Structure formats: structure tokens, C-alpha cells
Amino acid sequence: MAGPARVSEEGLIARYFAPLAGPGADGLRDDAAILTPAPGHDLVLTADAVVAGIHYFPDDPPASIARKALGVNLSDIAAKGAVPRGFLLTLALPGDWTEDWLAAFAAGLGEAAVEADCPLLGGDTVRSGGPALIGVSMMGEVPSGAIVRRGTARLGDRICVTGTIGDAALGLRMRLEPAAPWVAVLGRAQRAALADRYLHPRPRLAAARAVRHHATAAMDVSDGLAGDLAKMLGSGRSARIDVAAVPLSEAARLACAAAPGLIEAVLTGGDDYEILCTVAPGTLEAFQAEAAAAGIPIAAIGTVTAGDGPPGFAMDDGTARVFAAGAFSHF
């Protein structure tokens, strides 16, 4: 007996995604949308995809998958000192997709889009022939000429990060090794906090204005603090990082106290989606104050130095470490 007929592509778009469409999208009835930047502003463009089995577990809640797909792109926009304006969605569905999954995915996507004031403008929905792939192309805007680039740090600049580092990496490790002794020392709320940080990126949109006003260089931490810092510094610059100054959540501190070796996962693991930036020493306090007024804590963790080697990390035991393996790479 044949199963119930699936909704057509046009019906799928009309049912699940047209309600998310913003101005200029014509209700997703056209093949293109229009977006006009505010006077005196530049458009900022970014694109990232998440793939089942690579960036998320296939059995993750679909609303969480949607939030991650949008959040990783919002994080890039925030790190440029920009604000989001809208996004395009490419959704490649596996053969076993269901309307229940799609309805929950669309609901999570819509909630995240409303929170970020970033409407859907268009996209494409196809069959993948393999695992699910969710690609987001995002548009933001920034006052003309004010974008904060990645490779423009200066010698002597202070290195700063928002929020806390390592929670998502520990959340992933906890999911892969739930019986690890260090997991047992955490309370229920602390375990839930680590799991949440892995599932749900927290793009620091509220920090964008302070980054734009004060940062000399910035990027988001998606592939690990140590590796992303090395990428940001490029050639001719290195850094000294005080590991004791790297901001950790209560859960991460307890985990590292129970298993000191976890500090490497904290410093090199991905999915933080915090903003990593550099500021001139004389503007550090003003930067921290402006970000704090927006509800975002900023920690100064090191200094940009001359050199071509990877950043040096001064560990709590007095030793110096480098992490030459670099950031996560797909290839």
C-alpha cells in the first residue's frame, strides 16, 4: 500500500517557509528578492552550511538544527561589527525526511530569525541524495567603511573574547563519552548548560556595535580558540595568551578541575561562536564598558606580539604550550 503523498516543492515552500519571508521576498513567490541597504551603509555577506553527521547529530531536535544553521552565520555577521538584514536558505533533504521534522525545523528557524530581526528572503529546496545539508547565505549591513576585518591586528594590541570558551567542545565530548568520570562531577544544570552550548550557538549580535567602535581586528571562534587566533594573526604576528585569563563557565571550570587534560579541548575545540578580537591597549576599558552595557562580558586574554610562530599559551602550571595542529578543517 502506498504511503500518503508528500507535499510538492511549491506546497512545502508555501506551508513552511513563506510565513518566514521578509520584505523584498514577495512571499517567496519569485525566484529572487530585493534588499536595499540603509543610506550610508555597506552590505556584509557571509555563507556557511551545516551537514548531518558532520556539524550536528542526525537525531538532534530539528528546531535546534535550524538554530545552529542560522546562528553560525549570525556569529560571522556580529564579528564584522554588522547587524543582520536577511538570509537565503538552501535546504537539501534526505530521502527519509518527514513533514513533522520539517515543521519543527521551520518553527525553530522562524523563532531564531525573529529574535535576530533577520527574515528569510529566499532560497532553494532540493533532495540531497545523501545526508541533510542546510546552507545559509546571510546579508548584514555596517556603516560604510566600518567593517572590522580579520587580518588587521597590530603589535601590542590586547586580545579579547566575549562570553566563555570551551563549553560547546565539552558538551560534544560529554555526548560522545557520557560515562567519563569528569561528567559525574557535574550537576544536572551544569551538564544541561554544556549540552545547550553545543546545540545552540549564541551569536553575540549585541556586541557588534562595541566591536565596530573599538576592535582593530575580529572574527568569530568557530573552529577553536587556538586555531582561529592563529588564523587571525596571520604572518608576522604571534601572541602570548594567559590561560588563567581565558573565561570559563562554572561547568567548564569544574570539568577541568576533575580532568585537567580537558583544558586542551577547551582551547582547541570548536563551536564556541564567541567573538575573538584585538583592541588597542588604551581603548580596552572603553570597549569592555560598552560591551558590558549591551550585556556582553569581555575578557582580555593576551597580547599581540611580533613573530611567525603559533600563539604561545602560558598554562596554569607555569609551562608554555603551542597548539600547532591548528583549527578544525574539513579537508
N, C-alpha and C positions, 0 to 999 in steps of 0.2 A: 504494500500500500504506500502510495506517495505521501510524503510529509506535506505540511502546509506550505503554500507558495511564499517565497521571500519577497519582501518589498523591492521594487525596482530601484535603480540608482537615483532616478529623479524623485521617487517617493521617499527614499532614505534621506536625501538632502532636505526635502521639504519638511519631513517629520522631525528630524533630529537636529539639523544644523541651521536651517533658515531662521528659527527663533533666536539664534545667537548672533545673527548678522547685524552689523552696524551701518551707520550712514555711509553712502557711497557704494554699498554692496548690492543694491537693488534686490533685496530679499533672496540673494543667491540665484536669481533667475537668469543672469547674464554670465558670459564667460570671463569677464574682467570687472574689476572695481576701480573706483577713483578715490584718491587720497590727496588732499591738498595740505601741505604743511602750513602752520601758522606763519604770518608775516615775520620775516627776520629769523627764520629757523631753517636748519638743515634736517633732512631725513637721515636716520640712522637705521641700517638694515643688518639683520642677522638671521641665521638659519641653523637649526640643529634638529636631528632626528633621534628617536629612541626606538630600539628594536627589541622585540620579545626574546628573552634568553640572553641578551647582551646587556641591556640597560635596566631591565626590570624582569621580575619573575612572571611567567605567563599566567600564574594564578593570583597575581596581585589584584586587588579590587580595581575594576575598570575606572572608577572615579579617581583613584589615586594615580593610575597610569596617565590619565588626562592632565591632572595637576602637574605631574612631573614633566610631561611633554611641553606644557606651556611655561612652567616655572624655569626650566633651564634656559629658555630663550629670554624670558623677562630678566633673568640674572645678568645676561650679557648686556642688555639694554641699560640696566641700572649702573653697571660698571663703567659705562661710557658717559655717565652723568646725564643720561637722557631719560625721557618719560615715554612710555609705550603709547602708540596710537591705534594699532590694529595688527591682525595677523592673518596669514593664509595657512590652511591646513591640508596636508596630503595624508590621506588615510588609506593604507594598503592592508586589507583584511585577509586573514587566512580562510581556508575553506570551511572551517568549523565555526565561524562566527555566528552569534545569535543576536536576536533583537533585544533580548534582555541585557546582554553585555553592552550593546551599542547605546541603549537608552541610559544606562548608568554612566557610560563614558561621556555621553553628551551632557548629562546633568553635571558631572564633575567639571567638565570643560567650561560649561556656562557659568558655574559658580566662580571658578578661578578667573575667568575673563571679566566678570562684573567686578570682582574685588580689585583687579588691576586696572579697571577702566580701559580695557583693551579688547574691542569687539572683533568678531570674526568678519573677514572681508571677502573670503572666497577660498577656493582650493580645488581638490580633486579627490574622488573616492574610487579605488580600484581593488581588484583581487590580487593578492600578493603572490600566490603560488608557493608560499613558504610561510615563515613567521610573520606576525603582525609588525608593521612599521608605521610609526606616526611621525611625520615630518612637519615642523612648524617654521614658517618664514615670517619674521616679525619686523614691523616698522615702528620706529620711535622717532622722536624729534628732540633737538637740542638747539639752543640759540646759535646762530651762525658762527662758525669758527670755534665753538666752545667744547667740541668733543674731546674727551680725555683718552689719549692713545695709550697703547700698551708699552711701547718701547722707548719712552721718553723720560725715564727716571734719571736723576742727577746724582753725582757723587755727593755723599753726605746727607742725602735725603733720609728721613725716617721711614721705615717700612711698617705699614699698619694693616690690620684686618678687622673686619666687622664681626660681631657675634662670637661664636665659638667654633673651634676647629676639631675635626675628627669624629663627631657624633655619627655621621652617616656611615663612615667606614666601620665604626664599631657596631652600628646597627646591622650592617651587612654581615659582618663576621659573627655576630650573635645569631643571626638567622641560619648561617651555614653550620655553626658549631654551638647549638643551644645547650649542650651539656658541658661546655667548657667551665672549669672551676671559677673563673672570674665572673661569669654570668650569675653564678649563685650568690655572689656578694651584693648584687644589685637588688633593690626593692622593685616592686611591681611598677611603680610610677617611673622609676629610672629606666627600666627595660622598655617601657612603652615610649619614653621620650627618645631613646636611641632608635627604636624601630620607626617612629614617626619621622625622624630626620632623614632616614634613608628613603622612605616612601614619598615624602612631601618636601621638596625644596622650598626654601623661604627666600625668594628673591628680595634683595634689600633695596626695593624701589624708594623707600623713604630716605635712604642715604644719598640718592643721586644728586640732589642739589648741593649737598656738602662736598661730595666728590668733585663735582664740576667747579665749585668755587675754590677748592684748595689743593686737589691732587695734581701732582706732576705726571703721574702715570697710573694706570689702573687696569685691572682685569678681574674676572671672577675666578674663584677657586673651584674648578670642576674636576680636575684630574689629580689633585693632591697638592698641598701647600708647597712642599719642597720642589716638585717638578714644575709647577706653574710659576713659582718665584724664579726659577732658573730661566724659564721661557721669557718672563717679563724683563729680566735684566739683560738678556742677550749677550753680546760680546763686549769686552772692555769694562764690564761691571760685574761685581760679585756682591756678597752680603755677609754680614755677621748677624746671626739670629740667636736671641736668648730664649731657649726653650721654656724656661720658667715663666717668660712673659707671654707665651702663646696662650690665648684664652681657651680654657676648657670648661665644659659643663660639669655640674656635680657628678653626673653619671660617668663621664669620661675620667674624671679625677679618681673616683672610686675604682673603676676598672683598671686604670694604670697603676694604682697603688697595689691592687691584688695581683696584677701581672705586669711588671714594669716593661717587659718587652713590647707591650701594646703601644708604647709611645711611637714606635716606628710606623705602625699602621695609622696612628693619629696624624703624623706629619707627612705621610706619603699617600694615604688613602684618598679616594675621590669623593665626589658628590657633596662637598660642603656647600657650594653655592653661596659662599660669603664673598665680599669684595676685598681684594688684595690691592693695596695702592701705596704710593710713596708721596710724601709731603715734605716741604722744606721745614727744617727744624723750627724756624721762627713762627710757623703757622700751625704747628701741631696742636697747641691748646685751642686755637680758634676752630680748627677742624673738628676736634673732639667735642667741643661745646655745641657747634651747630648740629652735628650728627646726634648728640645726646638729646637736644631739643626736639629732634624728629623721632626719638625713641630708639635710636640705634647706638649700641655701645661700640667704641673703637679702642683697640689695643695697639700700642706701639710695641713691636716685637724685635726690631733690629735696625740696622743702618746699611745703606748702600756704600760699598767700598770699590776701589779700583781692583781690577784683576779679571782673569778669564776662567777661573775655576768655578765649580758649582758652589752655591752658598754654603757657608760653614755654620753648623748648629752647635752652640755651646750647651751641652747636656747638663742635667741637674747634678750629675756626679763629677762634674768638672772636666770631662772628656770633650773633645771636639769631634763632630761627625759630619760627613758629607753623604749625600744620597745620590750617587752617580747614576742610578738606574733611571732617574727622571720620572716624568709623569706617565700616566696611562696612555697607551697608544693602541689603536685598532689594528695596526699593521706592523 
